[in-house]
Amino acid sequence: MSKVTIYTTPTCAFCHAEKQWLEKKGVDFKEIDVSQDPEAAREMVQKTGQMGVPVTFVGDDFIVGFDQARLEEAVKNA
């Protein structure tokens, strides 16, 4: 099972950029499209208080937005 989960929507440019970045870094991740999964969207908001995407979970920690520096550190330590 992947340690990285990214909540996305198809129209989110930052989501696409982050997925490309993760792929380039060779990081396996699970993608959840919250526009197609209302239960996952509710779960994301409950866990983070955030309604925007991308929201990325690395283990139990979450990162809001495409924050390369935080992602780099988080995946290195995962």
C-alpha positions in Angstrom: 0.0 0.0 0.0 1.3 3.5 -0.9 2.3 5.8 2.0 1.4 8.8 -0.1 -2.2 9.6 -0.9 -3.2 12.7 -3.0 -6.7 14.1 -3.1 -7.3 15.8 -6.4 -9.8 17.0 -9.0 -9.4 16.8 -12.8 -9.3 20.5 -13.3 -6.7 21.3 -10.7 -3.5 22.5 -12.3 -1.5 22.2 -9.0 -2.8 18.6 -8.7 -1.5 17.8 -12.1 1.9 19.4 -11.4 2.2 17.6 -8.1 1.4 14.2 -9.6 4.0 14.8 -12.3 6.6 15.8 -9.7 5.8 12.7 -7.6 6.2 10.5 -10.7 9.5 12.2 -11.7 10.8 11.5 -8.1 9.7 7.9 -8.4 7.2 8.2 -5.5 4.3 5.7 -5.6 1.1 7.3 -4.7 -2.6 6.7 -4.5 -4.8 9.3 -6.1 -8.4 10.1 -5.0 -10.5 12.2 -7.2 -12.8 14.1 -4.8 -15.0 15.3 -7.6 -16.1 11.7 -8.2 -16.0 10.5 -4.6 -18.1 12.6 -2.2 -17.4 10.4 0.8 -13.6 10.9 0.2 -14.2 14.6 -0.1 -16.0 14.7 3.3 -13.2 12.6 4.8 -10.6 15.0 3.5 -12.4 18.0 5.0 -12.9 16.2 8.3 -9.2 15.3 8.6 -7.8 18.6 7.4 -10.4 21.3 7.6 -9.4 22.1 4.0 -11.8 22.1 1.0 -9.2 22.9 -1.7 -6.9 20.4 -3.5 -4.4 19.1 -3.7 -4.2 17.7 -0.2 -1.5 15.1 0.2 -1.2 12.6 3.1 2.3 11.1 3.7 1.6 8.6 6.4 -0.6 10.5 8.9 0.8 13.9 8.1 -0.9 16.1 5.5 0.3 18.9 3.2 -2.1 21.4 1.7 -1.3 22.6 -1.8 1.7 21.7 -3.9 4.5 22.5 -1.5 7.6 20.9 -3.0 9.9 21.6 -0.1 7.5 20.0 2.4 6.8 17.1 0.1 10.5 16.5 -0.5 11.1 16.3 3.3 7.9 14.2 3.9 8.6 11.5 1.3 12.3 11.3 2.2 11.2 10.5 5.8 8.3 8.2 4.8 
